[in-house]
Amino acid sequence: MEILGSTFDDSVFSEARDRVCESLSSYNAKVCEPEWFCESSALDTEDSLEKQKVYKFRGDLALRQGNYQGALEAYSSCLQWIADNNLSIRRDVLEGMARCCTKLGLRHKALDLVDILSKEASNTCHLTSLLLLKVSIYQHFGAVGSQMSCLQQLCSLLPFNPWHWFNLGQTCLQLLASNTHTAAEPMVGETKQLQEETAELSEDWLWLKASVCFIRTRLLLGILRQQQSSFVLQRTENVLQKTEEMLQQLNPKETTLQALTEVMSEDLIPEKMREDYQDGESLASVCLQSFRERWWNKILLTGLLQTDRVESP
């Protein structure tokens, strides 16, 4: 009696046919000297792709060495040789130019480059990179209110990323410690919505927002560290310690702490936190308004802003 699937085809045991081995043509790998692209002869070519590579490598090296003017010039030359369909290199070069302009104090030019990048953003990765770039620009020029709005959008886009919440909390503390709203003034060319957002900032609001951010950070890092080890876990532990110190500095009441923890942990469900759901909101809905509706409005319903504010020691 034969068991289903237990028989073999006779061809399995037949001898393999002799195979003709064709000789392969020899391959000589191209050997490049270190920083070969810095030589003047590197541009002695009619190949547009080679010229693009040379200028791109020169720009990257100059940026790494802190020669921001040289990097900006190299990136600008590189743009002329990038093919229309090579969008990834184009975005990389434009971002490099924006960072150079930031370091050189060319605020308006840096924001113009950011505007070009924003028009070409077509997915979550593009928007994440763009927002991180804007955060670095605003931070460099001291536009803390603008920096905060970008971090809020990052938290809407990636709601389970603890590092964005931690940075947002630190920004709120920075505004709270400044005792003035001059740091929150929007930069030229920013939206009316952002101007309204920064104009409404108050000490009580900033205190509450900072508390919310650090509580959210603590919750997310507590979940994250269960899957970590080695130096990655050590980094998480260090940030957790800093988060606890920040909360002690804010000194919320125990009832406030419990209420905020309950609100900020409502969506921390394993099914929602899977990698498949890490892309967050669609590009169209990531804005200040969506962030307020999703997070701050829930806090307002608790009445904590009016009743449970505790002055920091």
Order of alpha helices (4+ residues) and beta strands (2+ residues): alpha-alpha-alpha-alpha-alpha-alpha-alpha-alpha-alpha-alpha-alpha-alpha-alpha-alpha
